[in-house]
Amino acid sequence: MRKMMVVLLAALMLFGVSFAVKAEVQNVRLGGDIRTRMYYAKNVNTVDLEEDRDDFFFRQRTRISAEADLTDNVWIVSTVEADGVWGQQVVNSDGKKVDNNWDVNIAEAYIQLSEIIYSPWTTKIGRQYLNYGRGFLISEREWEYKFDAWRNIFDFFPWTIDLFYSRLVESDPAGAGFDEPKGGDDEDLFGINMNYQADLWTMEGYVFGKRDQFDEEYGDDKQAPIAVGFRLDASPVEAFDIWGEFAYELGKYQTVGMAEDQDIRAFGFDIGMVYVFDVTWEPAFALSYTFGSGDKGDDATNPAEKMFDPMFNYNYYGYAYSPKLSNIGILNAQVSILPSDSTTFILDFYYYSQNEDAAMSMGNPDMDNGGVSAVTNGTDSNLGMELDGIIEYDYTEDVSLQVVGAWFKAGKAYDLPTNDESPDDVFEFRMEILASF
C-alpha cells in the first residue's frame, strides 16, 4: 500500500506540474531513461572459500522526469525512479519466496531560482544530485546518490562559488512526540566549493564536512570528517590532459565501546594523465594513481585515526573488485580506441595494495555489486590485480549499449592459513542497454 501511495503521489505531482502552472509555463519537457543490466559474477563473495559461487540476475532502473521552465527565471524539476531486479518473486534472507516489489522513490524534486535580484546568484532547493570535480568525494555518477539540499551558486566568471547544505539523517520527523526515543541527532552534509576557469586549466578548492552525533543507546556510530581539498585540471598541450586532487580530512569519530570521540587525521589523492594520439581510431593512453590512507587499528584509544572516508565517491576502480577508497592504493593504466564514431573499445588494468596491513573487507557495499567482501589476512599488502575489457556502442542518439568483462586475481593479502589452496579468481560479466527519451 505504501509503494502504491508513493507511485500515485508521484503521478499526481507530475500531472499537477503540467497543468496547475500551465498559464505561466514557457516550456515543459517530459523525459527519462530506462536502464537494464544483466550481471554474471563468480566468487565475488567467496574468494577466500573452497566452494565457488555464481550469481546471475537482471536489474532495471526506470526514471521519468518533468522539467518546467516558468517565468522570471524559475525552473522546477521532478523525477520519479523505480529500481529492482527481474522476477515476479525473490528469495529473502530466510530462504522464502516473497513478492518482488521494486523500490519507488522521488529521485529529484527541486526548485531553481536564477538571477535573483538581477544578480549572478542561483539557488536550488529540494532533492537533487551533487557532483564536484571528478566525483572524488561527492559524485552524481549513475544517479545513485541523492541529496535533500539547499544549494547556492554565485557565478562571477571566471570564479564560481558554490555553497550547499544537505540533511542526511532526520531524527525528528513531523508529528513525533517529545518523549519518543530517537536513534541519534540529525546528520548533515555541508560544503563550499570555489572554482576558477582559465583557457587551459581549471582550479578548485573546497571544504566538505559531515555533522554527526554519537548515540550509544541506539548503537549509532559517529563519523564526522571535514575534508579540505584542492583540485587542478589542465591541458598544457593539445590532446594531453593532466589532473590532480588532494584532500586532507580532520574531524571526529566514535564507535560503540569508545568512551570519547577521537580525532581523524587522514588523506587521499587522485593524480593522472591521458593522451589522445592524432591518428586513425584516435587511440588514447591514460595512467592514474588513486590513494586513500589507512590505519592498522592497533591503537586501542584511537583505532582508525588515519582511515580515509571517501564520503560519496561512486567511481569504478575495477568492476569486479570494486574497492572502497580507504586504506588502499590503486594504480590504473588504460588504453582505448574508437574504430567508429559510435564504437569505443577500452582495456583497463588495475593493481591494488593496502596502505597498512590490516584485516578488513575492501569491497564497497555502496557499488552496484558490492565488491569483494572477503576479509584480508592483515599480514600482507598485496591485494591483487584486475583486467577489464569494455565495449561501448551507440546504437542511436538515444540508445547505447555496454559490455563489460572483468577478471580479478587475488593477491597474498587473501591467503589464509586455514585454506591450503590459493584464493579464487573473481569474474564479472555485465551487459547494459540504456535508452533515454
C-alpha positions as CSV (number, residue, x, y, z in Angstrom):
1,M,0.0,0.0,0.0
2,R,2.8,2.4,0.9
3,K,4.5,1.9,-2.5
4,M,1.2,2.4,-4.3
5,M,0.8,5.6,-2.5
6,V,4.2,6.8,-3.5
7,V,3.6,6.0,-7.1
8,L,0.2,7.7,-7.0
9,L,1.7,10.8,-5.3
10,A,4.5,11.0,-7.9
11,A,2.0,10.7,-10.8
12,L,-0.2,13.4,-9.3
13,M,2.8,15.6,-8.8
14,L,3.9,15.3,-12.4
15,F,0.3,15.8,-13.6
16,G,-0.1,18.8,-11.4
17,V,3.1,20.4,-12.6
18,S,1.9,20.1,-16.2
19,F,-1.5,21.7,-15.6
20,A,-1.5,23.8,-12.4
21,V,1.1,26.2,-13.8
22,K,0.0,25.9,-17.4
23,A,-0.6,29.6,-17.8
24,E,2.9,30.6,-16.5
25,V,4.9,27.9,-18.3
26,Q,7.3,28.9,-21.1
27,N,8.5,25.4,-21.8
28,V,7.7,21.9,-20.4
29,R,9.7,18.8,-21.1
30,L,8.9,15.2,-20.2
31,G,11.7,12.7,-20.4
32,G,13.6,10.0,-18.6
33,D,15.5,6.8,-19.2
34,I,15.3,3.0,-18.9
35,R,18.5,1.1,-18.0
36,T,18.6,-2.7,-18.0
37,R,21.7,-4.6,-16.8
38,M,22.5,-8.3,-16.9
39,Y,25.0,-9.5,-14.3
40,Y,27.0,-12.7,-14.1
41,A,29.5,-12.8,-11.2
42,K,31.6,-15.6,-9.9
43,N,33.4,-15.8,-6.5
44,V,32.7,-12.1,-5.6
45,N,31.7,-13.2,-2.1
46,T,33.7,-16.4,-1.8
47,V,37.2,-15.5,-2.9
48,D,38.5,-16.9,0.4
49,L,36.4,-20.1,0.4
50,E,36.9,-23.5,-1.1
51,E,33.5,-23.6,-2.8
52,D,32.6,-21.5,-5.9
53,R,29.5,-19.4,-6.2
54,D,27.9,-18.0,-9.3
55,D,25.4,-15.1,-9.4
56,F,23.2,-14.4,-12.4
57,F,20.5,-11.8,-12.4
58,F,18.9,-8.8,-14.2
59,R,18.4,-5.4,-12.7
60,Q,16.4,-2.5,-14.1
61,R,16.1,1.2,-13.3
62,T,13.4,3.5,-14.8
63,R,13.3,7.2,-14.4
64,I,10.5,9.6,-15.5
65,S,11.2,13.3,-15.2
66,A,9.2,16.5,-15.7
67,E,11.0,19.8,-16.2
68,A,9.2,23.1,-16.4
69,D,10.7,26.5,-17.3
70,L,8.5,29.1,-15.7
71,T,8.6,32.9,-15.9
72,D,11.0,35.1,-14.0
73,N,13.9,32.6,-14.1
74,V,12.1,29.9,-12.3
75,W,12.9,26.2,-13.1
76,I,11.4,23.2,-11.5
77,V,12.4,19.5,-11.9
78,S,10.7,16.4,-10.6
79,T,11.9,12.8,-11.2
80,V,10.3,9.5,-10.2
81,E,12.6,6.5,-10.0
82,A,11.8,2.8,-9.8
83,D,14.6,0.2,-9.3
84,G,14.6,-3.5,-8.8
85,V,15.6,-7.0,-10.1
86,W,13.7,-9.0,-12.6
87,G,11.3,-11.7,-11.2
88,Q,7.8,-11.9,-10.0
89,Q,9.2,-13.2,-6.7
90,V,12.5,-13.0,-4.9
91,V,14.1,-15.1,-2.2
92,N,14.6,-13.2,1.1
93,S,17.3,-13.8,3.8
94,D,15.2,-16.6,5.3
95,G,15.2,-18.5,2.1
96,K,11.5,-17.9,1.5
97,K,9.9,-16.6,-1.7
98,V,8.2,-13.2,-1.4
99,D,6.6,-10.8,-3.8
100,N,9.1,-8.7,-5.7
101,N,8.2,-5.1,-5.1
102,W,10.5,-2.6,-6.7
103,D,11.8,0.4,-4.8
104,V,9.9,3.5,-6.0
105,N,11.1,7.0,-4.8
106,I,11.4,10.6,-5.8
107,A,14.9,10.9,-7.2
108,E,14.7,14.7,-7.9
109,A,12.3,17.4,-6.7
110,Y,13.7,20.9,-6.6
111,I,13.0,24.5,-7.4
112,Q,15.7,26.6,-9.1
113,L,15.7,30.4,-9.0
114,S,18.2,32.1,-11.3
115,E,19.5,35.7,-11.4
116,I,18.0,36.5,-8.0
117,I,17.5,40.3,-7.7
118,Y,19.3,40.7,-11.1
119,S,22.5,39.1,-9.7
120,P,24.7,36.1,-10.5
121,W,23.1,34.2,-7.7
122,T,21.3,30.9,-8.4
123,T,19.6,28.8,-5.7
124,K,18.3,25.3,-5.9
125,I,16.1,23.9,-3.1
126,G,15.0,20.3,-2.8
127,R,16.2,16.8,-3.7
128,Q,18.9,16.9,-6.2
129,Y,22.2,15.5,-7.5
130,L,25.6,16.9,-6.5
131,N,28.9,16.5,-8.2
132,Y,32.2,18.2,-7.8
133,G,35.3,17.7,-10.0
134,R,35.7,14.1,-11.0
135,G,33.5,12.9,-8.1
136,F,36.4,12.1,-5.8
137,L,34.3,12.9,-2.7
138,I,30.8,13.9,-4.0
139,S,29.6,12.2,-7.1
140,E,26.4,12.0,-9.2
141,R,27.7,9.1,-11.3
142,E,24.8,6.8,-12.4
143,W,22.5,9.0,-10.3
144,E,23.0,6.8,-7.2
145,Y,23.4,9.5,-4.5
146,K,20.6,12.0,-4.0
147,F,20.8,14.9,-1.6
148,D,18.0,16.8,0.1
149,A,19.8,20.1,-0.1
150,W,19.8,23.9,-0.4
151,R,22.4,24.9,-2.9
152,N,23.6,28.4,-3.8
153,I,25.8,29.2,-6.8
154,F,27.4,32.6,-7.4
155,D,28.8,33.0,-10.9
156,F,31.5,35.7,-11.0
157,F,33.2,34.4,-14.1
158,P,35.9,33.1,-14.2
159,W,35.2,32.4,-10.5
160,T,32.2,30.3,-9.3
161,I,31.4,29.9,-5.7
162,D,29.1,27.0,-4.7
163,L,27.6,26.8,-1.1
164,F,25.4,23.9,-0.1
165,Y,23.7,22.3,2.9
166,S,22.1,18.9,2.9
167,R,20.2,16.9,5.5
168,L,21.4,13.3,5.6
169,V,19.5,11.8,8.5
170,E,16.4,13.3,10.2
171,S,15.8,12.2,13.8
172,D,12.8,14.5,14.5
173,P,10.1,13.7,11.9
174,A,7.0,15.8,11.9
175,G,4.4,14.5,14.4
176,A,6.9,12.8,16.7
177,G,6.3,13.4,20.4
178,F,8.9,14.9,22.6
179,D,9.1,11.8,24.8
180,E,9.6,9.4,21.9
181,P,13.1,7.9,21.6
182,K,15.3,8.8,18.6
183,G,18.1,7.0,17.0
184,G,20.5,9.9,17.4
185,D,20.6,13.6,16.4
186,D,20.3,14.8,12.8
187,E,23.2,14.2,10.4
188,D,24.1,16.9,7.9
189,L,26.4,17.5,4.9
190,F,27.7,20.9,4.2
191,G,30.3,22.5,2.0
192,I,31.8,25.3,-0.1
193,N,33.5,24.8,-3.5
194,M,35.4,27.6,-5.3
195,N,36.2,27.1,-9.0
196,Y,38.4,29.2,-11.3
197,Q,38.3,28.5,-15.0
198,A,41.1,29.6,-17.4
199,D,41.5,28.7,-21.1
200,L,43.8,25.8,-20.5
201,W,43.3,24.9,-16.8
202,T,40.7,24.7,-14.1
203,M,41.4,25.0,-10.4
204,E,39.1,24.2,-7.4
205,G,39.4,24.5,-3.7
206,Y,36.8,23.1,-1.3
207,V,35.7,22.3,2.2
208,F,33.2,19.5,2.7
209,G,32.0,18.2,6.1
210,K,29.6,15.9,7.8
211,R,28.0,16.7,11.1
212,D,27.1,13.5,13.0
213,Q,26.2,12.7,16.6
214,F,27.2,9.6,18.6
215,D,24.3,7.8,20.3
216,E,25.4,5.0,22.5
217,E,21.8,4.0,23.5
218,Y,20.9,3.1,19.9
219,G,24.3,2.0,18.8
220,D,24.8,4.8,16.2
221,D,28.4,5.4,15.4
222,K,29.8,8.9,14.8
223,Q,31.6,9.7,11.6
224,A,32.1,13.4,11.2
225,P,35.1,14.1,8.8
226,I,35.8,17.6,7.4
227,A,37.7,17.4,4.1
228,V,39.8,20.3,2.9
229,G,40.9,19.8,-0.7
230,F,42.4,21.2,-3.8
231,R,41.9,20.1,-7.5
232,L,43.7,21.0,-10.7
233,D,42.8,20.0,-14.3
234,A,45.0,21.2,-17.1
235,S,45.6,20.8,-20.9
236,P,49.2,22.0,-21.3
237,V,49.3,20.9,-25.0
238,E,46.6,19.7,-27.4
239,A,45.2,16.2,-26.8
240,F,47.1,15.9,-23.5
241,D,45.2,16.3,-20.2
242,I,46.5,16.0,-16.6
243,W,44.7,16.2,-13.3
244,G,45.4,16.1,-9.6
245,E,43.3,16.2,-6.4
246,F,44.3,16.1,-2.8
247,A,42.0,16.0,0.2
248,Y,43.0,16.1,3.9
249,E,40.5,15.0,6.5
250,L,40.2,16.1,10.1
251,G,37.2,16.0,12.5
252,K,35.9,13.4,15.0
253,Y,34.7,9.8,15.0
254,Q,33.4,7.4,17.7
255,T,32.1,3.9,17.7
256,V,30.3,1.8,20.3
257,G,32.8,0.8,23.1
258,M,34.8,4.1,22.8
259,A,34.3,6.3,25.9
260,E,35.1,9.5,23.9
261,D,35.3,10.6,20.3
262,Q,38.7,10.7,18.7
263,D,40.5,12.7,16.0
264,I,40.5,12.0,12.3
265,R,43.8,12.6,10.5
266,A,43.5,11.1,7.1
267,F,44.2,12.0,3.5
268,G,43.5,10.9,-0.1
269,F,44.5,11.9,-3.6
270,D,44.0,11.2,-7.2
271,I,46.5,12.0,-10.0
272,G,46.5,11.1,-13.6
273,M,47.1,11.9,-17.2
274,V,45.6,11.0,-20.6
275,Y,47.0,11.5,-24.1
276,V,45.0,11.1,-27.4
277,F,47.0,10.3,-30.5
278,D,46.0,12.2,-33.6
279,V,45.8,9.1,-35.9
280,T,43.1,6.8,-37.2
281,W,40.9,5.4,-34.4
282,E,42.1,8.0,-32.0
283,P,44.0,5.7,-29.6
284,A,44.3,7.1,-26.1
285,F,46.5,6.1,-23.2
286,A,45.7,7.0,-19.6
287,L,47.6,6.5,-16.4
288,S,46.4,7.3,-12.9
289,Y,47.1,6.6,-9.2
290,T,44.4,6.9,-6.5
291,F,45.1,6.6,-2.8
292,G,43.1,6.6,0.4
293,S,45.1,6.4,3.7
294,G,44.5,3.6,6.2
295,D,45.2,2.5,9.7
296,K,46.2,-0.8,11.3
297,G,43.8,-0.2,14.1
298,D,46.3,-1.4,16.7
299,D,45.9,1.7,18.9
300,A,43.1,0.9,21.3
301,T,42.5,4.6,22.1
302,N,42.3,5.7,18.5
303,P,41.8,2.6,16.3
304,A,41.1,4.3,13.0
305,E,42.6,7.8,13.2
306,K,44.1,7.7,9.7
307,M,41.3,5.8,7.8
308,F,40.2,7.9,4.8
309,D,36.4,8.5,4.4
310,P,35.6,8.7,0.6
311,M,32.2,10.2,1.6
312,F,30.0,9.9,-1.6
313,N,32.5,8.6,-4.1
314,Y,30.9,6.4,-6.8
315,N,33.8,5.9,-9.2
316,Y,34.6,2.4,-10.5
317,Y,38.1,1.2,-9.6
318,G,37.7,-2.1,-11.3
319,Y,34.2,-3.6,-11.9
320,A,34.9,-7.0,-10.2
321,Y,36.9,-5.9,-7.2
322,S,35.0,-2.6,-6.7
323,P,37.1,-1.4,-3.7
324,K,36.2,1.3,-1.2
325,L,38.7,4.2,-1.3
326,S,40.0,3.5,2.2
327,N,43.4,2.0,3.2
328,I,44.3,1.4,-0.5
329,G,46.4,2.5,-3.3
330,I,45.2,1.9,-6.9
331,L,47.3,2.0,-10.0
332,N,45.3,2.2,-13.2
333,A,46.5,2.0,-16.8
334,Q,44.0,2.3,-19.6
335,V,44.1,2.0,-23.4
336,S,41.2,2.9,-25.6
337,I,40.4,3.1,-29.4
338,L,37.4,4.5,-31.4
339,P,37.0,2.3,-34.5
340,S,34.0,4.4,-35.5
341,D,32.0,7.4,-34.2
342,S,29.7,5.0,-32.4
343,T,32.0,2.4,-31.0
344,T,34.6,2.5,-28.2
345,F,36.9,-0.3,-27.0
346,I,38.6,0.1,-23.6
347,L,41.1,-2.0,-21.8
348,D,41.8,-1.3,-18.1
349,F,44.5,-2.7,-15.8
350,Y,44.4,-2.2,-12.0
351,Y,46.9,-3.0,-9.3
352,Y,45.8,-2.8,-5.7
353,S,47.8,-2.6,-2.5
354,Q,46.9,-1.8,1.1
355,N,48.4,1.3,2.7
356,E,48.6,-0.5,6.1
357,D,48.4,-4.3,6.6
358,A,45.0,-4.7,8.3
359,A,42.4,-7.4,8.4
360,M,39.3,-5.8,6.8
361,S,36.9,-6.1,3.9
362,M,37.9,-3.9,1.0
363,G,34.8,-4.1,-1.1
364,N,32.5,-1.0,-1.4
365,P,28.9,-2.1,-0.4
366,D,27.5,1.1,-2.0
367,M,28.6,0.0,-5.5
368,D,26.1,-2.0,-7.6
369,N,27.8,-5.4,-7.0
370,G,29.2,-4.6,-3.5
371,G,32.8,-5.6,-4.5
372,V,34.8,-8.4,-3.0
373,S,33.6,-8.8,0.6
374,A,36.3,-11.3,1.8
375,V,38.4,-10.1,4.8
376,T,42.1,-9.7,4.2
377,N,44.6,-11.5,6.5
378,G,46.3,-8.4,7.8
379,T,49.8,-9.7,7.1
380,D,50.4,-8.7,3.5
381,S,49.7,-5.6,1.5
382,N,49.3,-7.2,-2.0
383,L,45.6,-7.1,-2.7
384,G,45.8,-8.3,-6.3
385,M,45.2,-7.0,-9.8
386,E,42.3,-6.7,-12.2
387,L,41.9,-6.6,-16.0
388,D,38.7,-5.1,-17.5
389,G,37.6,-5.1,-21.1
390,I,34.8,-2.7,-22.1
391,I,32.9,-2.2,-25.3
392,E,30.6,0.8,-25.7
393,Y,28.3,1.2,-28.7
394,D,25.8,4.0,-29.5
395,Y,23.0,2.3,-31.4
396,T,21.3,5.6,-31.9
397,E,21.5,9.0,-30.3
398,D,19.1,7.8,-27.7
399,V,20.1,4.2,-27.2
400,S,23.5,2.9,-26.0
401,L,24.9,-0.5,-25.2
402,Q,27.8,-1.5,-23.0
403,V,29.5,-4.9,-22.4
404,V,32.0,-5.3,-19.5
405,G,34.2,-8.3,-18.8
406,A,36.3,-8.2,-15.6
407,W,38.8,-10.6,-14.1
408,F,40.3,-10.0,-10.6
409,K,43.3,-12.1,-9.4
410,A,43.5,-12.0,-5.6
411,G,46.9,-11.3,-4.0
412,K,48.7,-12.6,-1.0
413,A,46.5,-10.4,1.3
414,Y,43.8,-13.0,0.8
415,D,45.9,-16.1,1.6
416,L,44.5,-17.7,4.8
417,P,46.3,-20.3,7.0
418,T,43.1,-22.3,7.2
419,N,43.0,-22.7,3.4
420,D,45.8,-24.6,1.7
421,E,44.6,-23.5,-1.8
422,S,45.2,-20.1,-3.4
423,P,42.4,-17.6,-3.3
424,D,39.8,-18.0,-6.1
425,D,39.8,-15.7,-9.1
426,V,36.8,-13.3,-9.4
427,F,34.9,-12.8,-12.6
428,E,32.2,-10.4,-13.6
429,F,30.4,-10.1,-16.9
430,R,27.9,-7.3,-17.4
431,M,25.7,-6.1,-20.3
432,E,23.7,-2.9,-20.3
433,I,21.2,-1.2,-22.6
434,L,20.3,2.4,-21.8
435,A,17.5,4.3,-23.6
436,S,16.9,8.0,-22.9
437,F,13.9,9.9,-24.1
